[in-house]
Amino acid sequence: MKCLDNKPTVVVYSGDHETGACAVIRILGPMLANNWNVIWSAKQSAPDIPFEFDVARQADVIIIQRQYPSELTEKILRAIISLGIPIVFDLDDMLLDIPSNHPCFHGLKKHKPYIKWILKEADIITVSTNPLKKSLSKYTGRPIHVNPNFIDFNLFHTPPKLCNNQFNFLVSGTSTHQRDWALIEEPIVQILKIYEEKVNFVFFGDTPKRFIDHPAVNFIDYQSNYKQYATQLKELDVHAALIPLEDTKFNQGKSNIKWLEYSAAGIPGAFSDITPYNSCIRHEQNGLLVKNNPDSWFDAMNQLILDSEKTAHLIKNAQSEVRERYSIESSLAECTSVVNSLLGQKHQRNIVSELPVFQYRLEKNITKFLDRHINWRFK
């Protein structure tokens, strides 16, 4: 092993910055807590050479994360594979089945053949949920392990905020959640009419267009630095969160990370009654599960506002459960057991793993040929 200071070393190749949520939740948090050296391959000082190859030689295990495989990284991926160091491919979204209405659809579509390549080449694939494992299993014969998300409980922990005369709801997410937010727009309008100046909504990241100038709706910019996001979340004067999620195949592969974060931060929540949440939330025990219709969402909001005793009961249970079952501190061994199993191993090559890339390149060249020599005649 190439252990530095008697610690095993993982070198990470990711399209995400090392301060981002995926980096911290999936890799840095658990690996550092388990006393690993973590080297992020991004070269901050030279944007024209965004990733370093030589650092890969220091690795006991190499992790390739999310949408890193692409045409732009193909050369460095080949070099990484040639080292013979065991490779983990980590995914926490079903990037091979992005909905066509997703803002990143066209960009991620170009990554698909390269993701399929690494799915067939990596020694182990780690994913955040069982539905994601099931969806990916048809693309690879390599072992897929569910490595659930755990959080740094102390990073988020704060007591629940006391509600006096004003009740504030939190809704967070980027512009990718516009269709999810459509589920709660009409109930929000109803609540604001009934409670007038007694209820506010805080949108953290983006806001539905119809609420942009509403006096009872506040907006906070998206925070890309995960630790700063945790600090800001703890400081928000909010009393409950709303987490609507459209019931799609893509969303069914997501994790329960918002329940984990909000619970640790002392924020009770109402969550769509679909797979990411109904697998861990017990209705009216550690959260509210809500059917995706306007009446159910209105009732959930109303209950959180009016039944302060029940709301306090929800967050007390949720916060305790996240600390005991879903924190890095309580799950140290489980966090890195899969990566540990590769220590001392050699990468096992798959000679047919590049077929998806070959097929993509062939189709691309045929399209170019047709456009240049044939298709233009019919325009």
Number of C-alpha atoms within 10 A of each C-alpha: 14 16 14 13 9 11 15 21 24 27 22 26 27 21 19 15 16 19 15 16 19 21 20 20 20 23 21 22 17 25 22 13 15 18 12 19 20 18 18 20 20 20 12 11 8 10 9 8 10 13 19 14 14 11 14 23 15 18 26 26 28 27 24 23 24 22 21 20 26 19 14 10 15 14 10 15 19 10 13 20 18 11 13 15 23 24 29 26 25 25 24 22 20 21 19 18 15 19 15 10 10 14 13 12 14 12 9 17 14 15 20 20 22 25 25 20 22 24 26 25 25 26 23 24 28 23 27 23 23 20 21 25 21 11 15 21 15 8 13 17 13 15 14 24 16 16 21 20 22 27 25 22 22 13 16 22 20 19 15 21 17 13 13 7 8 15 20 20 23 22 20 21 18 14 16 13 19 15 15 19 21 15 20 22 16 16 21 20 13 13 18 17 11 12 14 11 13 15 19 22 23 21 22 21 17 20 24 14 9 9 17 14 11 11 10 16 17 17 17 13 13 15 17 13 14 18 16 14 17 19 15 14 22 23 12 15 18 24 23 24 24 22 22 24 24 18 14 10 16 18 20 20 22 21 23 21 18 17 26 24 23 25 31 31 26 25 31 30 28 25 27 24 21 19 20 23 24 17 11 15 19 14 15 14 15 26 26 25 23 24 16 19 13 18 13 16 25 19 14 20 22 15 15 23 22 11 10 14 9 16 23 19 15 24 25 20 16 26 27 14 17 22 22 14 12 21 21 25 19 17 16 15 14 13 24 18 12 18 19 13 10 19 17 13 15 15 21 14 15 14 9 10 18 17 15 18 20 14 12 16 14 12 12 11 12 12 12 13 12 11 12 11 9 11 12 9 8 5 5
